[in-house]
């Protein structure tokens, strides 16, 4: 820093001396070599002052202008060789020369500053463009975090740069010199969202924020960057970081989606393959059970085989349904349909599974029709009824109720089972999840409620579970009421 200041001081001294030397040279030429009138001398002095203002600056031109006025008075205005002025009009000419040279110097210096500012802004824009191109080529957030410090220091020709990435709590440094910014200051700038400047080391730390969220901080050392450019770099870094992270998240989501779709396709294919040998097994067992000549001693074993074949068939059916729902292969064929008929259809499929349990249906005759896919809603209702019958003790009651309210029909299936603890009510609709207290006592795949949830969601409704004041649980879901024109 001291060396830089000494160098700047020496350069300024040489510029001031250069202006004086030029005026002295013009004075010597016109006083000793060429004999010209005072007007030519004044115009020559004015041109030299303008050149000094354009090349070096206003203060150098002002000093040269004052020296030119002294030389003009002493060497060219009568009486020559004296500091006094003989004619009053020469005083006017002298001060007119001084005013003209100073004004012209200021105008020339202002034009030079504007030109330099325009050139500097053009260079900064070119560097910002180069910086944006370099960052756009980064593929991952970690790679971009390294490039932010490296490319900023390289393109803007900094002594050093450092980037604190708040995502991984790491600091990335670049540049020929080690930037004098410690980790604590970088973290403070990121957390507090304030700009820190150290004039002693020419170091500036600026936070990188986007939408009120701080992504990190950037420190630069030894730069001639304007504050506007520095903020532009910070905003560009924030936008690029967010873009790369969004792309990474989208790529991850796409990979997950493709993985889920592949898993669903494989599950669908495997379920179909398993059903192929199951069909002749079921047909053979049914034929043997219907044959009166079959020994009664073996009939109980065949009955077990028959029941387990039905159970395996049901599990494979659920797997196929779940796979198709997740893969989006099932499209809703909606229309106006009545819930009473769907409930009766589902109950007919469960006639062999009720085992003495009573099922009550409370669906009013004036209940509005629902806008739904009757086949899928029947599957969802069957899954809920099958689940309730499975967990309800023999001889107990399972109730189906439907009511309309505010454009929706709410269906409730209540049982007298053990109920569901509050801690498990959020997870009970997840795939393959079963209640901890009953998973080892009652067989099941854990997919039935997940299938019902996906079907209800596909219709735009919601599904939930709640406990009775006494024993048992209530599963409820909603379906939209059919429009009048469809009805």
C-alpha positions, -999 to 999 in steps of 0.1 A, spaced: 0 0 0 28 25 9 47 16 -23 15 23 -43 10 57 -27 47 66 -33 44 56 -69 12 77 -74 29 107 -57 60 105 -80 38 103 -111 18 134 -100 50 153 -94 63 144 -129 31 155 -144 32 189 -127 68 193 -137 60 183 -173 34 210 -176 58 237 -163 86 224 -187 62 227 -217 53 263 -208 89 271 -203 98 256 -237 72 276 -255 83 308 -237 120 302 -247 111 295 -283 90 326 -287 113 349 -267 146 338 -282 140 320 -315 108 332 -331 95 366 -329 56 366 -328 30 388 -315 13 384 -280 -18 369 -295 1 340 -310 19 334 -278 -14 335 -258 -30 310 -282 0 287 -280 -1 288 -242 -38 280 -244 -31 250 -266 -4 237 -242 -28 241 -212 -55 222 -231 -31 194 -239 -20 192 -203 -57 191 -191 -65 164 -217 -35 143 -210 -30 146 -173 -58 164 -155 -73 196 -142 -48 204 -114 -18 200 -137 -35 222 -162 -43 249 -135 -7 250 -124 5 252 -160 -21 280 -167 -8 300 -137 28 296 -148 18 306 -184 1 337 -171 33 348 -153 55 341 -184 31 359 -207 31 389 -185 69 390 -179 82 381 -214 55 394 -238 34 422 -224 49 457 -222 70 465 -203 89 433 -213 111 419 -185 90 434 -157 62 421 -137 41 453 -141 17 459 -170 18 492 -188 -15 494 -207 -49 487 -190 -61 467 -219 -32 443 -213 -46 436 -179 -79 426 -196 -60 404 -221 -40 388 -192 -71 379 -172 -90 369 -203 -62 345 -211 -62 331 -175 -100 327 -175 -100 311 -209 -73 287 -200 -88 277 -167 -123 273 -182 -110 253 -212 -89 232 -188 -120 223 -168 -140 215 -199 -112 194 -213 -107 176 -180 -144 169 -176 -146 156 -211 -116 134 -204 -132 121 -172 -164 113 -191 -145 95 -217 -125 75 -192 -157 67 -173 -174 55 -205 -143 34 -214 -142 20 -178 -179 11 -179 -174 -6 -213 -146 -26 -199 -166 -35 -168 -195 -46 -190 -172 -67 -211 -158 -83 -180 -192 -90 -165 -202 -106 -198 -171 -128 -197 -178 -136 -161 -214 -147 -168 -202 -169 -197 -176 -185 -175 -201 -192 -147 -228 -205 -171 -204 -234 -180 -203 -246 -144 -222 -278 -139 -227 -282 -102 -230 -259 -72 -196 -271 -58 -179 -264 -91 -195 -230 -94 -184 -221 -59 -148 -226 -69 -153 -207 -102 -168 -177 -85 -136 -167 -67 -113 -179 -95 -130 -163 -124 -137 -130 -105 -100 -127 -96 -88 -136 -131 -112 -115 -152 -111 -84 -130 -73 -87 -125 -76 -87 -87 -48 -93 -62 -71 -117 -45 -107 -129 -41 -125 -152 -17 -160 -167 -18 -178 -180 13 -204 -206 3 -231 -208 29 -244 -241 16 -213 -261 25 -198 -236 49 -166 -235 29 -144 -206 18 -128 -207 -17 -98 -184 -24 -81 -174 -56 -57 -148 -69 -19 -143 -68 -20 -130 -32 -37 -143 -1 -67 -120 5 -66 -103 39 -101 -114 49 -105 -139 77 -133 -165 79 -151 -147 107 -155 -115 86 -168 -134 56 -193 -153 77 -204 -120 94 -210 -103 60 -231 -133 48 -251 -136 80 -257 -98 86 -261 -90 49 -239 -58 52 -210 -46 30 -177 -44 48 -148 -22 35 -112 -20 48 -95 10 32 -61 0 47 -60 -32 27 -83 -21 -2 -106 -51 6 -143 -51 2 -167 -79 14 -202 -79 -1 -230 -104 7 -245 -125 -20 -283 -125 -16 -313 -135 -37 -349 -130 -27 -340 -121 9 -320 -154 13 -282 -150 18 -262 -175 -2 -227 -164 9 -203 -135 6 -176 -124 -18 -144 -105 -9 -122 -87 -34 -88 -71 -28 -70 -45 -49 -97 -38 -74 -107 -7 -93 -142 -20 -95 -170 5 -89 -196 -2 -63 -222 -7 -90 -200 -33 -107 -193 -50 -74 -230 -53 -67 -236 -66 -102 -210 -93 -97 -228 -103 -64 -262 -104 -81 -248 -124 -110 -233 -149 -86 -266 -152 -67 -286 -158 -98 -261 -183 -112 -260 -202 -79 -297 -204 -77 -300 -215 -113 -274 -243 -109 -291 -255 -77 -325 -254 -94 -311 -274 -123 -295 -299 -99 -328 -303 -80 -347 -307 -112 -323 -334 -124 -325 -352 -91 -363 -350 -93 -363 -363 -128 -340 -392 -118 -363 -400 -89 -393 -399 -112 -377 -422 -138 -366 -445 -110 -402 -447 -96 -416 -452 -131 -391 -480 -137 -398 -496 -103 -436 -494 -110 -431 -510 -145 -411 -538 -130 -436 -543 -103 -464 -545 -128 -445 -570 -149 -436 -592 -120 -471 -592 -106 -485 -603 -140 -458 -630 -142 -468 -643 -108 -505 -643 -117 -498 -665 -147 -491 -697 -126 -515 -687 -99 -545 -690 -123 -541 -728 -130 -533 -734 -93 -566 -717 -83 -585 -736 -110 -571 -770 -100 -578 -764 -63 -614 -753 -70 -619 -784 -92 -606 -807 -64 -628 -791 -38 -659 -795 -60 -652 -832 -66 -672 -853 -41 -649 -882 -46 -620 -864 -31 -610 -878 3 -625 -856 31 -593 -859 51 -574 -838 25 -602 -813 20 -590 -791 49 -556 -788 33 -570 -779 0 -591 -753 16 -560 -737 31 -544 -738 -4 -575 -722 -18 -575 -694 8 -538 -687 4 -542 -686 -34 -570 -660 -30 -548 -640 -6 -518 -641 -30 -541 -631 -59 -554 -602 -39 -518 -591 -31 -508 -593 -67 -539 -573 -78 -530 -546 -53 -494 -545 -66 -506 -541 -102 -530 -514 -92 -504 -495 -72 -478 -498 -100 -503 -485 -126 -513 -456 -103 -477 -446 -97 -467 -449 -133 -497 -428 -144 -510 -456 -166 -545 -454 -152 -566 -425 -167 -598 -414 -150 -630 -421 -169 -652 -398 -149 -689 -395 -150 -719 -390 -127 -724 -421 -105 -742 -430 -73 -724 -441 -42 -751 -465 -31 -745 -487 -61 -707 -486 -57 -711 -495 -20 -733 -525 -28 -708 -536 -55 -679 -535 -31 -699 -554 -4 -707 -582 -29 -670 -588 -34 -666 -591 4 -694 -616 11 -669 -644 19 -647 -621 41 -672 -607 65 -672 -639 88 -702 -628 108 -694 -592 109 -724 -568 104 -722 -541 77 -746 -512 79 -750 -488 49 -763 -453 56 -765 -435 22 -795 -412 17 -816 -417 -14 -814 -380 -22 -776 -380 -19 -761 -361 -50 -743 -381 -76 -705 -378 -76 -682 -370 -105 -659 -400 -104 -645 -431 -121 -669 -458 -108 -644 -486 -112 -616 -468 -93 -639 -455 -66 -652 -490 -62 -616 -502 -57 -609 -475 -31 -641 -483 -12 -634 -520 -14 -599 -514 0 -613 -494 30 -640 -520 37 -616 -549 34 -592 -532 58 -620 -525 83 -634 -560 82 -599 -574 86 -593 -555 119 -629 -557 133 -636 -587 156 -662 -612 144 -698 -602 153 -689 -565 154 -703 -537 133 -688 -519 102 -707 -489 91 -707 -470 58 -720 -435 58 -722 -408 31 -732 -371 34 -730 -341 11 -717 -307 21 -705 -277 1 -701 -294 -33 -684 -325 -18 -696 -359 -7 -679 -373 23 -678 -411 27 -670 -426 61 -662 -463 69 -662 -469 106 -651 -501 123 -648 -515 159 -612 -525 157 -583 -515 179 -580 -480 165 -549 -463 152 -525 -444 175 -522 -406 168 -485 -410 160 -493 -434 132 -522 -417 116 -500 -396 93 -481 -427 81 -509 -452 78 -515 -443 41 -479 -449 31 -469 -478 9 -461 -510 28 -466 -493 62 -487 -513 88 -496 -505 124 -469 -516 148 -494 -532 172 -512 -554 146 -486 -561 119 -476 -594 133 -512 -605 141 -532 -598 110 -519 -606 75 -517 -578 49 -494 -562 23 -497 -526 35 -507 -514 0 -545 -512 3 -547 -478 20 -520 -464 -3 -541 -474 -33 -572 -458 -18 -552 -426 -12 -539 -424 -47 -574 -430 -62 -590 -403 -40 -562 -378 -48 -566 -385 -85 -602 -373 -81 -591 -341 -64 -604 -353 -29 -587 -360 3 -586 -390 26 -579 -392 64 -584 -414 94 -596 -406 129 -604 -426 160 -638 -432 176 -644 -419 211 -646 -456 219 -627 -484 202 -623 -484 164 -613 -461 136 -631 -441 110 -616 -438 74 -631 -409 54 -626 -395 20 -643 -369 -2 -654 -369 -38 -667 -339 -59 -704 -336 -65 -713 -341 -102 -722 -310 -122 -759 -305 -131 -754 -310 -168 -736 -343 -162 -763 -354 -138 
